[in-house]
């Protein structure tokens, strides 16, 4: 980390998480030799995918009890809400918005919020970055996985 926030380990989880995801997306896009414009869309999506639950993520990372029903509902609705917030703020980039709304969808239709099966490439990569970074981040209820174990679970 560039700046340590030891006194508030989990409070800033949501903010740190999207920054880490954005950095991972940059590295992946360089590996894939994407043009700058496509990389920028990916980074914008990574930084805004959890717009509607940033504070909730910090709260949940620090809680020593399982997710409550109200929290589960907020989590399940957050891709749509983040999408809607971006549209309300004037974002019109189709690729960016699609990546945000689809970042929890899965090709087999078991994701959320829409149970989509045809996913954009940006959304698929964003989901991998999101899940990977979540798995290697500690929570009050569980320790962080090693990067190797997180990658094994993803693939």
C-alpha positions, 0 to 999 in steps of 0.5 A: 500500500502507498498509504497505511491506514492501520487504525482503520484496517477495514473501514477503507476496504471498499476504496482500496479494493477498487484501486487494487482491482483497477491496478490489476486490470491495467496489468491484464490489459497490458498483457493483452496489449489492449489499446489505451482507450480500451484500458481506460474503459476497463479502469473506469469500470473497475473504479466505479463497479461498487459505487453504491456499496463502498461504505458497506464493503468496509463495514462488512469487512470488519464485522465479526458476524455473517452477512445480514439479509439487508446487506445481502439485498444491497450486495445483490442490487449494487451492479444495477445501482452503480450503473444507474448512478453512473447514468445519472452522473452523465456517463454514456459509455456503453462498454463502461456501463455494461462492464459495471452492470455485468461484473457479477454475471457468470457465463453459466447464468448463475450470476447477478443481477440479471442472470446474463449468459452473454457477457462483455469481455470487460465484464468478465475480466472485471469479475475475475479481478474483483473476485481475486482481490476479494479472496486475497483480502483479509476480513474479520471473519476469515484470513486472506487467501494466498494469491496462489490459492485464490488463482487456483479457486478461480480457475 
